Amino acid sequence: MGFFSFRRAVLIGCAALLLTGAARFGVHKFLSSSRGKAMVADRLGTAFGMPVEVSEVSVQDGESSFGFRVMDPADPRAEVLNVPSASTDIGTADFVTGRVAPSTLHVKNPALTLRISTDGNVLTPIPSLPGTSEAFPAVVVDGARLSMRQEGRPNFAVSGVNVKLTPNGDRIIVSGSVNDPKWGSWSINGEFRGDRAGWVELVGTNAPLDRQLLETVPFLPSGAFDDMHLVGRAAVKVRLTLTATRDVQPSVEIRPTLALFGVPLGPCFRLVPTSDGYYFAPTR
């Protein structure tokens, strides 16, 4: 290669670096602007099928972070989901090239609020679960809070929810834990298939048998716990099975841990369906 050819190659290389740097700077500046946030909000809104407000967008090399709120279409002032901080492995170069497909998503301290009617119907719109045939990132959720407001009963709330959603072939594996000051410690396990069917199981080995607290649990009839002697604590297993048609089939087992000489002082209970809803019946 001659001197002039070498010089030309160097100049072209420098120009390419400058253009790439300018493009990256432009992407970062645009996404941080009000127009950029509106564009991100529009894309998130399309994904959720609900109005979205974006509060922050930051794009760096190899990572982007953002904060947003999802609003209820029926009431623009009602907040459904608040995500103060989320990050993905999408960087500036991905936006420049258009390859916006994250493989990881980390969400910190989100808050989800659902409205439920008196008869147990969920009034808050909920987006469909993605099928595992689609590209699904590995999701980590730390410190989530869940609130359910059912008409005619006290609000249900649980905090300290940590969940991982890990793609594995045609399945999504669910794992995690709950550490709530009132509800205690629970483990979370489950899986979903490509047709969106699957299950989630919550297990607590030392859950409180507090009537006032249990009566905040949504979807159950007001007299669901009338036949139970609620004293002390219990080992509880809750399993929610989701069908491909999005029907939820619950299963609950409660085994009181209070015992005398190793013999439980109270009976065990399980959730049974009736024509009026679900109730707890003794298993012995």
Backbone as numpy.savetxt, mean C-alpha at the origin, in Angstrom:
# Nx Ny Nz CAx CAy CAz Cx Cy Cz
44.75 7.55 -37.35 43.90 8.75 -37.35 44.78 9.99 -37.35
44.51 10.94 -38.26 45.27 12.16 -38.31 44.93 13.10 -37.17
45.75 14.14 -37.05 45.55 15.09 -35.96 44.19 15.76 -36.06
43.82 16.17 -37.27 42.54 16.88 -37.42 41.35 15.95 -37.18
41.48 14.69 -37.59 40.41 13.73 -37.33 40.26 13.47 -35.83
41.41 13.37 -35.16 41.38 13.16 -33.71 40.75 14.38 -33.03
41.14 15.56 -33.46 40.59 16.78 -32.88 39.08 16.85 -33.09
38.65 16.46 -34.28 37.21 16.47 -34.57 36.45 15.50 -33.67
37.03 14.31 -33.47 36.40 13.32 -32.60 36.27 13.84 -31.17
37.34 14.51 -30.71 37.30 15.08 -29.36 36.23 16.14 -29.25
36.15 17.02 -30.27 35.14 18.08 -30.24 33.72 17.51 -30.26
33.52 16.49 -31.08 32.20 15.86 -31.14 31.86 15.23 -29.79
32.84 14.56 -29.18 32.61 13.93 -27.87 32.26 14.97 -26.81
33.01 16.09 -26.83 32.73 17.15 -25.85 31.34 17.75 -26.07
30.99 17.94 -27.34 29.67 18.49 -27.66 28.56 17.55 -27.19
28.78 16.24 -27.39 27.77 15.27 -26.96 27.61 15.30 -25.45
28.74 15.41 -24.73 28.67 15.49 -23.27 27.93 16.74 -22.82
28.23 17.86 -23.49 27.56 19.12 -23.12 26.06 19.05 -23.40
25.71 18.48 -24.56 24.29 18.37 -24.89 23.56 17.45 -23.91
24.23 16.33 -23.56 23.62 15.41 -22.59 23.44 16.09 -21.24
24.49 16.82 -20.82 24.40 17.54 -19.56 23.31 18.58 -19.58
23.21 19.30 -20.72 22.16 20.31 -20.84 20.78 19.66 -20.80
20.65 18.51 -21.48 19.37 17.80 -21.49 18.99 17.36 -20.09
19.97 16.83 -19.37 19.69 16.39 -18.00 19.30 17.56 -17.11
20.03 18.66 -17.26 19.70 19.85 -16.48 18.31 20.35 -16.83
18.00 20.30 -18.15 16.68 20.75 -18.58 15.57 19.89 -18.03
15.78 18.56 -18.02 14.78 17.65 -17.46 14.58 17.93 -15.98
15.68 18.08 -15.25 15.59 18.33 -13.81 14.85 19.64 -13.54
15.21 20.69 -14.30 14.58 21.99 -14.11 13.10 21.93 -14.46
12.78 21.25 -15.57 11.38 21.18 -16.00 10.53 20.42 -14.99
11.01 19.24 -14.53 10.22 18.44 -13.60 10.06 19.12 -12.25
10.98 20.01 -11.90 10.87 20.74 -10.63 9.95 21.94 -10.73
9.58 22.31 -11.96 8.72 23.46 -12.17 7.26 23.08 -11.97
6.40 24.10 -11.96 4.96 23.84 -11.79 4.42 23.04 -12.97
4.93 23.32 -14.19 4.48 22.56 -15.36 4.93 21.10 -15.27
6.15 20.90 -14.81 6.65 19.54 -14.66 5.86 18.76 -13.63
5.55 19.39 -12.50 4.75 18.73 -11.47 3.36 18.40 -11.99
2.81 19.32 -12.79 1.48 19.07 -13.37 1.52 17.87 -14.31
2.64 17.73 -15.08 2.76 16.60 -15.98 2.85 15.29 -15.19
3.66 15.29 -14.13 3.79 14.10 -13.29 2.45 13.77 -12.64
1.74 14.81 -12.16 0.43 14.61 -11.54 -0.55 14.00 -12.53
-0.49 14.46 -13.79 -1.39 13.93 -14.82 -1.11 12.45 -15.08
0.17 12.07 -15.14 0.51 10.67 -15.39 0.13 9.79 -14.20
0.38 10.28 -12.99 -0.02 9.52 -11.81 -1.54 9.42 -11.72
-2.22 10.51 -12.08 -3.67 10.49 -12.06 -4.25 9.48 -13.03
-3.60 9.34 -14.20 -4.04 8.33 -15.17 -3.84 6.94 -14.61
-2.71 6.72 -13.92 -2.43 5.40 -13.35 -3.40 5.05 -12.24
-3.73 6.03 -11.39 -4.64 5.79 -10.27 -6.10 5.89 -10.68
-6.39 6.60 -11.75 -7.76 6.85 -12.13 -8.44 7.83 -11.19
-7.65 8.69 -10.55 -8.15 9.64 -9.57 -7.30 10.91 -9.64
-7.84 12.06 -9.17 -7.05 13.30 -9.19 -5.81 13.19 -8.29
-4.69 13.73 -8.75 -3.43 13.69 -8.00 -2.83 15.08 -7.92
-2.33 15.42 -6.74 -1.59 16.66 -6.54 -0.15 16.31 -6.19
0.81 16.82 -6.95 2.23 16.56 -6.72 2.85 17.74 -5.99
3.49 17.48 -4.88 4.09 18.54 -4.08 5.58 18.71 -4.34
6.24 17.63 -4.79 7.69 17.70 -4.96 8.15 16.68 -5.99
9.08 17.08 -6.84 9.73 16.17 -7.79 11.21 16.53 -7.84
12.06 15.53 -7.66 13.50 15.74 -7.73 14.11 14.59 -8.52
14.88 14.91 -9.56 15.49 13.89 -10.41 17.00 14.06 -10.38
17.70 12.99 -10.06 19.15 12.98 -10.04 19.64 11.83 -10.92
20.94 11.66 -11.01 21.49 10.54 -11.76 21.18 9.24 -11.03
20.40 8.39 -11.66 20.11 7.08 -11.11 18.98 7.03 -10.11
18.34 8.17 -9.77 17.27 8.15 -8.78 16.37 9.36 -8.95
15.12 9.18 -8.63 14.18 10.29 -8.57 13.31 10.14 -7.34
12.88 11.26 -6.79 12.02 11.25 -5.60 10.87 12.22 -5.82
9.77 11.95 -5.14 8.60 12.79 -5.32 7.66 12.61 -4.14
6.75 13.56 -3.99 5.69 13.49 -2.99 4.38 13.86 -3.66
3.29 13.21 -3.25 2.02 13.49 -3.92 0.84 13.10 -3.03
-0.34 13.58 -3.42 -1.60 13.22 -2.76 -2.60 12.76 -3.81
-3.36 11.73 -3.47 -4.45 11.26 -4.33 -5.77 11.68 -3.70
-6.61 12.36 -4.47 -7.85 12.91 -3.94 -9.05 12.09 -4.41
-10.13 12.15 -3.64 -11.36 11.45 -3.97 -12.11 12.21 -5.06
-12.40 11.58 -6.20 -13.12 12.29 -7.28 -14.47 12.84 -6.83
-15.11 12.16 -5.86 -16.43 12.61 -5.40 -16.32 13.84 -4.49
-15.14 14.05 -3.91 -14.93 15.18 -3.01 -13.47 15.61 -3.15
-13.20 16.63 -3.98 -11.82 17.06 -4.23 -11.06 17.46 -2.96
-11.78 17.73 -1.85 -11.10 18.09 -0.61 -10.75 16.87 0.24
-11.29 15.71 -0.13 -11.06 14.48 0.65 -9.81 13.78 0.14
-8.87 13.60 1.03 -7.61 12.95 0.68 -7.73 11.44 0.85
-7.37 10.69 -0.18 -7.41 9.24 -0.13 -6.04 8.68 0.25
-5.01 9.16 -0.43 -3.66 8.67 -0.19 -2.69 9.85 -0.14
-1.89 9.89 0.91 -0.87 10.92 1.05 0.48 10.23 1.09
1.33 10.52 0.11 2.69 9.95 0.05 3.67 11.11 0.17
4.16 11.39 1.39 5.08 12.52 1.55 6.44 12.29 0.90
6.84 11.02 0.78 8.16 10.74 0.21 8.16 9.38 -0.48
8.56 9.39 -1.75 8.71 8.15 -2.51 9.92 8.30 -3.42
10.61 7.21 -3.68 11.78 7.26 -4.55 11.83 6.02 -5.43
12.40 6.18 -6.62 12.54 5.07 -7.56 13.96 5.11 -8.15
14.30 4.08 -8.90 15.61 4.03 -9.55 15.56 4.62 -10.96
14.61 5.51 -11.22 14.56 6.24 -12.48 15.40 7.50 -12.34
16.40 7.66 -13.19 17.27 8.83 -13.14 17.02 9.77 -14.29
17.84 10.82 -14.34 17.71 11.83 -15.39 17.86 11.22 -16.78
18.83 10.31 -16.92 19.07 9.69 -18.23 17.84 8.92 -18.71
17.09 8.32 -17.80 15.88 7.58 -18.18 14.83 8.52 -18.76
14.70 9.72 -18.14 13.74 10.69 -18.67 14.21 11.21 -20.03
15.53 11.40 -20.19 16.06 11.89 -21.46 15.80 10.90 -22.58
16.01 9.61 -22.30 15.83 8.57 -23.33 14.41 8.06 -23.43
13.55 8.41 -22.43 12.17 7.96 -22.46 11.95 6.58 -21.88
12.98 5.97 -21.29 12.83 4.62 -20.71 12.42 4.76 -19.24
11.17 5.15 -19.02 10.67 5.38 -17.66 9.94 4.13 -17.18
10.69 3.17 -16.67 10.12 1.91 -16.17 10.91 1.51 -14.93
10.46 1.92 -13.74 11.23 1.64 -12.53 11.25 0.15 -12.18
12.35 -0.29 -11.61 12.43 -1.66 -11.11 12.29 -1.70 -9.59
12.42 -0.52 -8.95 12.24 -0.44 -7.49 11.41 0.80 -7.16
10.67 0.71 -6.07 9.89 1.83 -5.56 9.90 1.77 -4.05
10.34 2.85 -3.41 10.41 2.91 -1.95 9.51 4.04 -1.48
8.50 3.70 -0.69 7.51 4.66 -0.20 7.64 4.78 1.31
7.74 6.03 1.80 7.93 6.26 3.23 6.72 6.99 3.81
6.21 6.46 4.91 5.16 7.09 5.73 3.91 7.48 4.95
3.39 6.61 4.07 2.15 6.95 3.38 0.95 6.80 4.31
-0.11 7.52 4.00 -1.35 7.43 4.78 -2.52 7.19 3.83
-3.26 6.11 4.05 -4.40 5.75 3.22 -5.68 5.87 4.03
-6.67 6.56 3.47 -7.95 6.77 4.15 -9.08 6.27 3.26
-9.92 5.37 3.80 -11.04 4.81 3.05 -12.35 5.16 3.73
-13.36 5.49 2.93 -14.70 5.73 3.44 -15.57 4.51 3.15
-16.32 4.08 4.15 -17.15 2.87 4.04 -18.57 3.20 4.46
-19.54 2.70 3.70 -20.94 2.96 4.02 -21.39 2.11 5.20
-22.58 2.39 5.69 -23.12 1.65 6.83 -23.24 0.15 6.53
-23.60 -0.18 5.30 -23.77 -1.60 4.95 -22.47 -2.27 4.50
-21.33 -1.57 4.66 -20.04 -2.20 4.40 -19.49 -2.05 3.01
-20.09 -1.21 2.18 -19.56 -0.98 0.84 -18.47 0.10 0.89
-17.37 -0.14 0.20 -16.29 0.83 0.15 -16.68 1.96 -0.80
-16.79 3.17 -0.27 -17.20 4.32 -1.06 -16.02 4.97 -1.77
-14.82 4.80 -1.24 -13.64 5.40 -1.85 -13.21 4.59 -3.07
-13.03 5.23 -4.21 -12.56 4.49 -5.40 -11.18 3.90 -5.14
-10.98 2.67 -5.55 -9.70 1.99 -5.39 -9.24 1.51 -6.75
-8.04 1.88 -7.18 -7.56 1.43 -8.50 -7.36 -0.06 -8.53
-7.47 -0.66 -9.73 -7.28 -2.09 -9.88 -5.83 -2.47 -9.60
-5.65 -3.66 -9.04 -4.30 -4.17 -8.86 -3.70 -4.50 -10.21
-2.42 -4.20 -10.41 -1.81 -4.55 -11.69 -1.62 -6.04 -11.83
-1.74 -6.54 -13.02 -1.46 -7.95 -13.26 0.04 -8.19 -13.29
0.48 -9.37 -12.93 1.90 -9.64 -12.91 2.46 -9.85 -14.31
1.60 -9.84 -15.33 2.11 -9.87 -16.69 2.72 -8.52 -17.06
2.34 -7.48 -16.33 2.92 -6.16 -16.54 4.22 -6.06 -15.74
5.07 -5.10 -16.15 6.30 -4.87 -15.40 5.94 -4.31 -14.04
6.29 -5.04 -12.99 5.93 -4.64 -11.63 7.21 -4.45 -10.83
7.44 -3.26 -10.27 8.68 -3.04 -9.53 8.65 -3.70 -8.16
9.82 -3.89 -7.59 9.91 -4.34 -6.20 9.56 -3.14 -5.32
8.52 -3.29 -4.51 7.99 -2.17 -3.72 8.28 -2.38 -2.25
8.78 -1.32 -1.60 8.99 -1.33 -0.15 8.21 -0.16 0.44
7.35 -0.45 1.41 6.54 0.57 2.07 6.91 0.58 3.55
7.34 1.72 4.05 7.75 1.85 5.45 6.83 2.82 6.18
6.39 2.42 7.37 5.65 3.32 8.25 4.31 3.79 7.74
3.57 2.90 7.09 2.27 3.29 6.54 1.21 3.39 7.64
0.21 4.24 7.38 -0.95 4.38 8.26 -2.23 4.12 7.45
-3.14 3.37 8.05 -4.41 3.06 7.39 -5.57 3.50 8.27
-6.48 4.28 7.69 -7.69 4.72 8.40 -8.90 4.32 7.60
-9.93 3.78 8.29 -11.19 3.43 7.65 -12.32 4.10 8.42
-13.10 4.87 7.70 -14.19 5.61 8.32 -15.52 5.05 7.84
-16.13 4.22 8.70 -17.41 3.63 8.34 -18.52 4.38 9.04
-19.54 4.70 8.29 -20.67 5.45 8.84 -21.31 4.69 9.99
-21.52 5.40 11.11 -22.20 4.80 12.25 -21.32 4.09 13.24
-19.98 4.13 13.08 -19.10 3.48 14.04 -17.81 4.29 14.17
-17.06 4.09 15.28 -15.80 4.83 15.46 -14.81 4.50 14.34
-13.93 5.45 14.07 -12.95 5.25 13.01 -11.95 4.16 13.38
-11.61 3.35 12.39 -10.59 2.32 12.56 -9.26 2.90 12.09
-8.19 2.67 12.86 -6.87 3.20 12.48 -5.78 2.25 12.93
-4.80 2.05 12.07 -3.63 1.24 12.42 -2.41 1.91 11.79
-1.31 1.92 12.53 -0.09 2.56 12.04 1.08 1.59 12.15
2.25 2.03 11.71 3.43 1.18 11.78 3.38 -0.01 10.85
2.79 0.16 9.66 2.67 -0.93 8.69 3.87 -0.89 7.74
4.59 -2.00 7.66 5.75 -2.13 6.77 5.51 -3.32 5.85
5.55 -3.07 4.53 5.20 -4.11 3.57 6.21 -4.13 2.42
6.50 -5.34 1.93 7.31 -5.52 0.73 6.49 -6.30 -0.30
6.52 -5.84 -1.55 5.90 -6.55 -2.67 7.02 -6.92 -3.63
7.29 -8.22 -3.73 8.44 -8.69 -4.50 7.98 -9.53 -5.68
8.24 -9.10 -6.92 7.88 -9.92 -8.09 8.69 -11.22 -8.11
8.02 -12.32 -8.42 8.68 -13.63 -8.49 7.99 -14.45 -9.57
8.51 -14.37 -10.79 7.86 -15.05 -11.90 6.49 -14.47 -12.17
5.46 -15.30 -12.14 4.10 -14.84 -12.39 3.37 -14.49 -11.10
4.10 -14.31 -10.02 3.48 -13.98 -8.74 4.10 -12.72 -8.13
3.37 -12.12 -7.22 3.88 -11.04 -6.40 3.82 -11.51 -4.94
4.97 -11.60 -4.30 5.06 -12.08 -2.93 4.92 -10.91 -1.97
4.05 -11.08 -0.98 3.79 -10.04 0.02 4.41 -10.46 1.35
5.15 -9.57 1.98 5.70 -9.83 3.31 5.76 -8.52 4.08
5.83 -8.62 5.41 5.93 -7.39 6.18 5.51 -7.59 7.62
5.22 -6.46 8.27 4.88 -6.49 9.69 4.06 -5.26 10.04
3.40 -5.35 11.19 2.67 -4.21 11.77 3.14 -4.06 13.21
3.47 -2.83 13.58 3.83 -2.52 14.96 3.07 -1.28 15.38
1.88 -1.52 15.93 0.97 -0.44 16.29 0.86 -0.36 17.82
0.85 0.86 18.40 0.77 0.99 19.86 -0.46 0.34 20.47
-1.59 0.34 19.75 -2.84 -0.23 20.28 -3.05 -1.68 19.84
-2.79 -1.97 18.57 -3.09 -3.30 18.04 -1.96 -4.30 18.26
-0.78 -3.82 18.61 0.33 -4.73 18.89 1.12 -5.07 17.64
1.84 -6.20 17.70 2.73 -6.63 16.62 2.10 -7.76 15.82
2.20 -7.67 14.50 1.63 -8.65 13.59 2.63 -8.94 12.47
2.56 -10.14 11.91 3.32 -10.46 10.71 2.37 -10.46 9.51
2.91 -10.16 8.33 2.12 -10.11 7.10 2.77 -11.03 6.06
1.95 -11.88 5.45 2.42 -12.75 4.37 1.31 -12.89 3.34
1.69 -13.19 2.11 0.68 -13.39 1.08 1.29 -13.46 -0.29
0.44 -13.61 -1.29 0.89 -13.61 -2.68 -0.29 -13.36 -3.60
0.00 -12.80 -4.77 -1.01 -12.56 -5.80 -0.49 -13.10 -7.12
-1.42 -13.58 -7.94 -1.06 -14.12 -9.25 -1.37 -13.09 -10.34
-1.07 -13.49 -11.57 -1.26 -12.59 -12.69 -2.71 -12.21 -12.92
-3.66 -13.05 -12.49 -5.08 -12.73 -12.66 -5.62 -11.92 -11.50
-4.70 -11.43 -10.64 -5.01 -10.58 -9.48 -5.59 -11.35 -8.31
-5.79 -12.64 -8.46 -6.28 -13.44 -7.33 -5.12 -13.73 -6.39
-5.45 -13.90 -5.11 -4.40 -14.21 -4.14 -4.92 -14.10 -2.73
-4.01 -13.94 -1.80 -4.39 -13.89 -0.40 -3.36 -13.10 0.41
-3.82 -12.58 1.53 -2.95 -11.90 2.50 -3.33 -12.41 3.88
-2.32 -12.75 4.68 -2.56 -13.28 6.02 -1.83 -12.44 7.06
-2.56 -12.06 8.10 -1.99 -11.32 9.22 -2.07 -12.20 10.47
-0.96 -12.32 11.19 -0.91 -13.15 12.38 -0.36 -12.33 13.54
-1.15 -12.28 14.62 -0.71 -11.62 15.85 -0.72 -12.62 16.98
0.39 -12.76 17.69 0.48 -13.75 18.77 0.06 -13.20 20.11
-0.13 -11.89 20.20 -0.47 -11.28 21.50 -1.34 -10.06 21.28
-2.45 -10.25 20.57 -3.33 -9.14 20.22 -4.28 -8.82 21.38
-4.65 -7.56 21.54 -5.54 -7.18 22.65 -6.99 -7.56 22.39
-7.64 -8.12 23.40 -9.09 -8.39 23.33 -9.81 -7.24 24.02
-9.79 -6.11 23.38 -10.39 -4.88 23.90 -11.66 -4.60 23.11
-12.82 -4.68 23.75 -14.09 -4.53 23.04 -14.19 -3.18 22.35
-13.82 -2.12 23.04 -13.92 -0.79 22.45 -13.04 -0.68 21.20
-11.88 -1.30 21.23 -10.99 -1.27 20.08 -11.51 -2.16 18.96
-11.98 -3.36 19.31 -12.45 -4.30 18.30 -13.71 -3.80 17.59
-14.52 -3.02 18.26 -15.74 -2.51 17.64 -15.47 -1.45 16.59
-14.21 -1.01 16.46 -13.87 -0.09 15.37 -13.58 -0.84 14.07
-13.42 -2.19 14.13 -13.10 -2.97 12.94 -14.25 -2.84 11.93
-13.98 -2.36 10.73 -15.06 -2.15 9.76 -15.58 -3.45 9.17
-16.68 -3.35 8.46 -17.33 -4.42 7.70 -18.10 -5.40 8.58
-17.80 -5.52 9.86 -18.50 -6.45 10.73 -19.77 -5.83 11.28
-20.83 -6.62 11.51 -22.04 -6.09 12.14 -21.73 -5.57 13.54
-22.54 -4.65 14.02 -22.29 -4.05 15.33 -22.30 -5.07 16.46
-23.04 -6.18 16.31 -23.12 -7.19 17.37 -22.23 -8.38 17.14
-21.21 -8.24 16.29 -20.37 -9.38 15.93 -19.64 -9.98 17.12
-19.36 -9.16 18.15 -18.58 -9.64 19.30 -19.46 -9.88 20.54
-20.79 -9.85 20.37 -21.67 -9.96 21.53 -21.52 -11.28 22.28
-21.21 -12.37 21.59 -21.12 -13.68 22.24 -19.71 -14.01 22.72
-18.81 -13.03 22.68 -17.43 -13.28 23.07 -17.12 -12.66 24.43
-16.38 -13.40 25.24 -15.90 -12.89 26.52 -14.53 -12.28 26.28
-14.51 -10.96 26.14 -13.29 -10.27 25.73 -12.48 -9.85 26.95
-11.51 -10.70 27.30 -10.63 -10.43 28.44 -9.21 -10.83 28.05
-8.25 -9.99 28.39 -6.86 -10.35 28.17 -6.42 -10.17 26.73
-5.64 -11.14 26.26 -5.08 -11.06 24.92 -5.27 -12.40 24.22
-4.95 -12.42 22.91 -5.21 -13.63 22.13 -4.25 -13.75 20.96
-4.12 -14.98 20.48 -3.43 -15.24 19.21 -4.49 -15.16 18.12
-4.24 -14.34 17.12 -5.25 -14.07 16.09 -4.63 -14.29 14.71
-5.40 -14.95 13.85 -5.00 -15.13 12.46 -6.12 -14.61 11.56
-5.78 -13.66 10.72 -6.73 -13.07 9.78 -6.23 -13.37 8.37
-7.08 -13.98 7.56 -6.72 -14.30 6.18 -7.78 -13.72 5.24
-7.35 -12.92 4.29 -8.23 -12.32 3.30 -7.88 -12.91 1.94
-8.84 -13.61 1.34 -8.64 -14.21 0.02 -9.34 -13.35 -1.02
-8.59 -12.94 -2.04 -9.13 -12.09 -3.10 -9.27 -12.92 -4.37
-10.49 -12.99 -4.90 -10.74 -13.74 -6.13 -10.41 -12.88 -7.34
-10.39 -13.51 -8.51 -10.09 -12.78 -9.75 -11.15 -11.73 -10.05
-12.36 -11.89 -9.48 -13.43 -10.91 -9.68 -13.45 -9.86 -8.57
-12.37 -9.87 -7.73 -12.18 -8.89 -6.66 -13.13 -9.09 -5.49
-13.71 -10.27 -5.36 -14.48 -10.59 -4.16 -13.50 -10.93 -3.03
-13.80 -10.46 -1.82 -12.95 -10.71 -0.66 -13.62 -11.73 0.25
-12.91 -12.80 0.56 -13.42 -13.84 1.45 -12.57 -13.85 2.73
-13.14 -13.40 3.86 -12.36 -13.31 5.09 -12.41 -14.60 5.90
-11.35 -14.83 6.66 -11.28 -15.94 7.60 -10.53 -15.45 8.83
-11.14 -15.64 10.02 -10.53 -15.15 11.26 -10.60 -16.22 12.34
-9.49 -16.44 13.03 -9.44 -17.34 14.18 -8.87 -16.58 15.37
-9.54 -16.71 16.52 -9.12 -16.03 17.75 -8.94 -17.07 18.84
-7.74 -17.16 19.39 -7.44 -18.11 20.47 -6.92 -17.34 21.69
-7.76 -17.14 22.72 -7.32 -16.40 23.91 -6.09 -17.05 24.54
-5.16 -16.21 24.98 -3.93 -16.72 25.60 -4.04 -16.82 27.12
-5.10 -16.24 27.70 -5.30 -16.33 29.15 -5.64 -17.77 29.53
-4.84 -18.37 30.40 -5.02 -19.78 30.74 -4.77 -20.02 32.22
-5.30 -21.12 32.73 -5.10 -21.55 34.11 -4.55 -22.97 34.07
-3.33 -23.15 34.59 -2.64 -24.44 34.53 -2.56 -24.97 33.09
-2.33 -24.03 32.17 -2.18 -24.42 30.77 -3.47 -24.62 30.02
-4.61 -24.44 30.69 -5.91 -24.62 30.05 -6.52 -23.25 29.77
-6.86 -22.92 28.51 -7.46 -21.62 28.21 -8.72 -21.39 29.01
-8.86 -20.19 29.55 -10.03 -19.87 30.36 -11.25 -19.52 29.51
-11.03 -19.30 28.25 -12.16 -18.98 27.38 -12.10 -19.81 26.12
-13.22 -19.91 25.40 -13.23 -20.69 24.16 -12.53 -19.95 23.03
-12.20 -20.68 22.00 -11.66 -20.08 20.77 -12.84 -19.70 19.87
-12.61 -18.75 19.01 -13.68 -18.27 18.14 -13.19 -18.23 16.69
-14.15 -18.37 15.79 -13.86 -18.20 14.37 -14.99 -17.39 13.74
-14.66 -16.72 12.66 -15.62 -15.90 11.96 -16.48 -16.78 11.05
-17.81 -16.66 11.19 -18.72 -17.47 10.38 -19.69 -16.55 9.64
-19.99 -16.86 8.37 -20.93 -16.04 7.60 -22.37 -16.42 7.92
-23.24 -15.44 7.94 -24.69 -15.67 8.10 -25.41 -14.80 7.07
-26.71 -14.91 7.04 -27.49 -14.10 6.10 -27.41 -12.61 6.43
-27.08 -12.28 7.70 -26.99 -10.88 8.12 -25.55 -10.36 8.11
-24.60 -11.18 7.69 -23.21 -10.75 7.72 -22.35 -11.78 8.44
-21.23 -11.32 9.01 -20.31 -12.21 9.69 -20.42 -12.03 11.21
-20.32 -13.18 11.92 -20.32 -13.16 13.38 -19.26 -14.14 13.88
-18.88 -13.98 15.16 -17.92 -14.88 15.77 -18.66 -15.95 16.57
-18.29 -17.19 16.33 -18.90 -18.33 17.03 -17.81 -19.14 17.70
-18.08 -19.70 18.90 -17.08 -20.53 19.58 -16.81 -21.81 18.79
-15.56 -22.26 18.81 -15.20 -23.47 18.09 -15.31 -24.70 18.98
-15.55 -24.54 20.27 -15.76 -25.71 21.16 -16.65 -25.27 22.32
